[in-house]
Amino acid sequence: SETLASVSGLRELNSILNLDAETIGMIFEYKSNINEGASYNTIIDLSSPVNIILSIPQVFLNYMLQPFPQNVRNVYDVVALLEVLFRVVMLAYLYNQRHYLSKESRILLLFYFAGCLLWSVGTTNWGTAQRHHLTTNWMLILVYVQHAYGRNFSLVRK
């Protein structure tokens, strides 16, 4: 019989709080092996602290850039790819303007990347990633609009 913790999903939370790397690894492996077409088959390697650090960039880049054009198979994937292109264009523009970014914009971008990093650690497919990006894209868009259209840009007409 399953316990209440198992049914309500608290088993995973308990594993994280107790630093149970074996159970966490099994959860990530299970999630990454679900082949629904949107999986990018990368997970954090929890076998050692060094492997954790070495696997984070790959997981983060997949979270930020998937689906790649060769992975597009349906209309939903096209929408996800357009979102990636939109994000890449804004990030490239802001990178080129990095010397002109205000302190506030830099802080907002720091929060943007921190949020993306946190989401990327537990995300194994671009369908879920696309939903998670909705929670952070607003920060990127605010900084982009402010710098692309000038400091006096306002969303409300006076």
Secondary structure as the mmCIF struct_conf table of DSSP 4:
data_model
#
loop_
_struct_conf.conf_type_id
_struct_conf.id
_struct_conf.beg_label_comp_id
_struct_conf.beg_label_asym_id
_struct_conf.beg_label_seq_id
_struct_conf.end_label_comp_id
_struct_conf.end_label_asym_id
_struct_conf.end_label_seq_id
HELX_RH_AL_P HELX_RH_AL_P1 LEU A 4 VAL A 7
TURN_TY1_P TURN_TY1_P1 SER A 8 GLY A 9
HELX_RH_AL_P HELX_RH_AL_P2 LEU A 10 LEU A 17
TURN_TY1_P TURN_TY1_P2 ASN A 18 LEU A 19
HELX_RH_AL_P HELX_RH_AL_P3 ALA A 21 ASN A 33
BEND BEND1 GLU A 36 GLY A 37
STRN STRN1 SER A 39 SER A 39
TURN_TY1_P TURN_TY1_P3 LEU A 46 SER A 47
BEND BEND2 SER A 48 SER A 48
HELX_RH_AL_P HELX_RH_AL_P4 PRO A 49 LEU A 65
HELX_LH_PP_P HELX_LH_PP_P1 GLN A 66 GLN A 66
BEND BEND3 PRO A 67 PRO A 67
HELX_LH_PP_P HELX_LH_PP_P2 PHE A 68 PHE A 68
HELX_RH_3T_P HELX_RH_3T_P1 PRO A 69 ASN A 71
BEND BEND4 ASN A 74 ASN A 74
HELX_RH_AL_P HELX_RH_AL_P5 VAL A 75 ASN A 96
TURN_TY1_P TURN_TY1_P4 GLN A 97 GLN A 97
HELX_RH_3T_P HELX_RH_3T_P2 ARG A 98 TYR A 100
HELX_RH_AL_P HELX_RH_AL_P6 LYS A 103 VAL A 121
TURN_TY1_P TURN_TY1_P5 GLY A 122 GLY A 122
STRN STRN2 ASN A 125 ASN A 125
HELX_RH_AL_P HELX_RH_AL_P7 TRP A 126 HIS A 133
TURN_TY1_P TURN_TY1_P6 LEU A 134 THR A 136
HELX_RH_AL_P HELX_RH_AL_P8 ASN A 137 ALA A 148
BEND BEND5 TYR A 149 TYR A 149
TURN_TY1_P TURN_TY1_P7 ARG A 151 ASN A 152
BEND BEND6 LEU A 155 VAL A 156
#
